[in-house]
Amino acid sequence: MRGRAAQFSAQVIAAGAQLRVRGDAEYPGALLDLEHPPLWLVTRGDERHLESIGVAIVGTRDTTPYGTRIAREIAHAVARAGGVVVSGLARGVDAVAHRAALEAGGATIAVLGTGVDVAYPTGHRALLDEVARYGLVVSEQPVGARAAPGAFPARNRIIAALARVTIVVEAGRGSGALITADEATAIGREVMAVPGPVDSPQSLGCNRLVREGAYIVTEVADVLHAAGLSVPARGASGASLEGPARAVWEALAKGPLDADALAIVSRLPARTCLATVTELELKGLVECGFLGDIRRRE
């Protein structure tokens, strides 16, 4: 038994990770709220992010453009407000949330159903390494563990426990994101859902959550308020803008526009226009509404 424990510890160290055993001082206290806390947790990255206010952003792997945009907006806002985005590194909403938090210069925690050194899907290897570098990767699976049945539903309870509030962006019937929501509810965490079209398969789960009493997300500020985060102060002035940024800023002078209209009014290619909106958003100068409207933050 001691030999196996020593081998396990050696594998953790070789992976550049840490082992936190239940009962140790370094073990994340938030996990003790679970009915069945992990016996151990392997962590890779900066554990100080566990002390920040966590906001779980979860949803379908088959996200729509609407879901992608909303997940990105929420993750950006949480990161800029000093919170940490928690998700599962899966395709779709998870990956969008992790990338948006990093893009905003913030932190994110990835909870895996594999070992902390194993990317799943395999195409997320670069994302996994980036999260480990600028955030934190955690798992209750041994180092080197591959994807296995049951591991991913089990990891959802860890996502829920590490977050003060869980946001379900898009979730179809039977989505794993609904498991995360149920786990959050079971331990007294707040659950919020982004409503969607009644005929969209990806919104069936979210709309059901709202019907059953989950808090509805109508704007990014709803999420920040629920998590106890403050809207970040504007960090720049529109007067100092030049080039495409100036064109977008001036195009929004008379009021909100959707992306297509903004590209026309600003006389910018659509791709350049969207990239510029992201730049201004990160500076706190513009904000994007859930209905697709883009406006100045005055």
N, C-alpha and C positions, 0 to 999 in steps of 0.2 A: 504493500500500500504506500509506504513511504517512497519507494522507488518510482511509482507512478506519479506521485505528487511532485517529486523533484523533476521528473521529466516534463510534466505539465508546466511547471514554473520556468524551466529552461526554454521551452517553446515560446512562452509569453515574452520573456526577455529578448529572445532572438528576433521576435517580430516587432521589437521596439515598443512594446505595450506594457501595461501594468495589470496586476491581478488584485482585485478587491474582493475580499471574502466577507460574507454576511457576519456581522459581529465585530468586525474591525472598525476602527475609527474612520478610515478612509472610505468605507462603503457608503454610497449615496443614501442619505436618510429618506429621501422621497420614495425610494423603492419599498421601504418598510410599510407603507400604506397599503401595499398589495396583499391580497389574501395569501398568495403564494409568491413571496419575493424570491428572486434568483439566489441560489446558494452562493454564487460568485458572479462577478462582472469583470470582463476583460475590457480595458479602456486603452485607446490609442489616440494621443493628442493631449490637449490642455484641459485638465480636469477642472480648472477654475471656471469653465463655462457652465458647470453644473450648479454654480452658485447664482447664476443670472436667472432672470425670470424667463421661463421656457414657454413657448407657444408652439403647440404641435399643429402642423399643417399637413393634412393627409387627404387622400382621395384616390380616384380611379387611375389605373395605368393607361386607360384609353381616354385621355382627357380631350376635351374640345378646345377650340381657340378661346372660347369664353372662360373655361376653367383654367387654362394656362395663364390668361391675362389676370384673372382674379388672384390665383395663387401667387403669382409674381408680385402683384401690388401689395398683398398682405405681407409677404415675406420681406419685401423692401422696407415697408413701414416698420415692421417689428425690429428689423436689424438697425434701422436708423434711430429708433427710439431706445436702443440699448438692450433689447431682449435677445434671446437666442432661439432660433428656429429649430424645432425638433421634428424629424421625419424619418422615413425608413429606407431611403436611397433606391426605391423602386423606380420603374419607368413612370412617366406621367407626372402627376401632381407632386410626388415626393421630389423627383429630380429638379423640377422647376423651382420648388421652394428652396432647396439647398443652394442651387446656383444663384438664385436671386439674392439670398442673404449674403453670399460671398461677393457678389457683384456690388452690393451696397456697402461693402467694407465691414460687414458684421460677422457674427459667428453663427455656427449651426452645429447641431448634434445629429449624427446618423446612427440609428439603432438598427443593427443587422440581425438577420436570421441565419447568417453564416459566421465564420470566424472573422475577426476584425481585419484580417489580411486578405480576405476573399471577396472580390467584387461580384455582386449579383444584381442585375445581369452583368455579364463579363464586360460589356461595353462601357460600364461605369467605373472602370479601373482608374482613369484619370480623375474623375469626380471624387471617388473614394479617397485617393491620395491627397487631393486638395482639401477635403474636409478634415482629414487627419492633420494636415499641416496648419490650417487656420482655425479649426474648430475641434471637435471631438468625435471619435467613433467608439461605440460601445456594443458589446454583445455578451450574452450568457453562454454562447457556444465556444467550444475549444478553438484555439488557433488552428487554422487550416481546415476547419469544418466546412463542408460543401452544403449546398441547399438540400434540405430534407423535409419531407412532409411534416407538418405540425410546427416547424420551427418559426415560420413567419407569423401565423396567428398568435403564437406565444410571445413573440417580440413586441406585438402591438400593445400588450399590457405595460411594457417598459416605456414605450413612447408616451402612453397616457400618464404614467406616474411621474415622468420627468418634466411634464408640462403643467403650468397653472391652468391653462385653458386649451382645449382641443378644437380646432377648426376643420370641419369637413367641407371641402370645396366642391368636389363632385364625387358621387358614389352611386353606382348602380345597385340594383337589387342583389344582395349577397356579397357586396364589396367588403374587402378586409378592413376598409376604413370604418365601417360600421362596427366592427369588432373593437377597434380602438375607441370609438365613441362609447360603446357599452362599458368597456373597462374604465374609462374616465368617469362615467356616471357612477359606477359601482364604488369608486373610492372618493366620491364627493368632489371631483373636479368639474369645472364648467365645460359644457359642450355647446358649440355654436355651429350653425350650418348656413352655407351660402345657398339661397334658393335658386332654382333654375326653371327653364321651360317645362311645362307639365307633360310635353310630348317627347322630352329628351331622356333616353335611357340612362344617361350618365347623371341625371338629376333626381331619379326616382328615390334613391336613398336619402338624399339631402332634404327633399320635400317631405318625406316621411318623418324625418327627425324633427322638422319644424312643426308638423302636425302633432307630434307626440310631446312637444313642449321644449325642444331645444331653442336656444336663443337664436334669432335670425340676424344674419349679417347684412346690413343695408349699405354700410360704408366702412372703409378701413378704420375710421375712428371708433367704431363699435368694438372692434377687436382690441385696439389699444386700451380703451377704457376698461374692458373686461379683464385684461391682463394686468391692469394697474400701471401701464406705461404712458408716458406723456408724448404728445405730438412734438417731434423735434422742431426746434426753432429754425427759421430760414437762415441758411448759411451764406447767401450771396445776394447781390443786388442785380436787378434786371438792367440797370443803367450801364453795367460793365460788360454786357454781352456783345459778342461780335459774330460775324459770319452766319451759319445756319441757326445758331442759338438765338441771335438777334432776330432773324426772320420769323422763327417760331414764336418768340416772345411777342413780337409786334402783331403777328396774325391773331393772337389770343386777346388782343387789347379790348375788343368789343364784346368778348364773352366766350363761353365754352364752344368747342368744335369737336366733331368726331375725327378720327384719324384720316379718313379720306378727304374731308373738307379742309382739314389743317394742311395737308399736303398741297392742295389746290391753292389755298389762300397764301401760303408761305412760298409757293413756287419752288418747292423742293421735291426731289424724287421721294417716293413713298418710303423706301428703306432709309434714306438719309433723315427724313422727317421723324421716323420712329426712333432711330438711334439718338437723335437730338432731344426728343421728348424724354428718353431715359436719362440722358445727361442732365437735363434741367430738373428732372424728378429727384435725382440723387443730390442735387444742390438745394433741394427744398423749394424750388421756384414754381413748379407746376405740380398738379396732382391729377390723377385719372380716376374718374368715377366708374362704378360698376356697370353702368349702361354704355360705356365707351366714350363718354365726354371727357375732354381734356381742358383744363382751366388753369389760370394763374392762381398761385397761392399768394393772396394779398396780405 
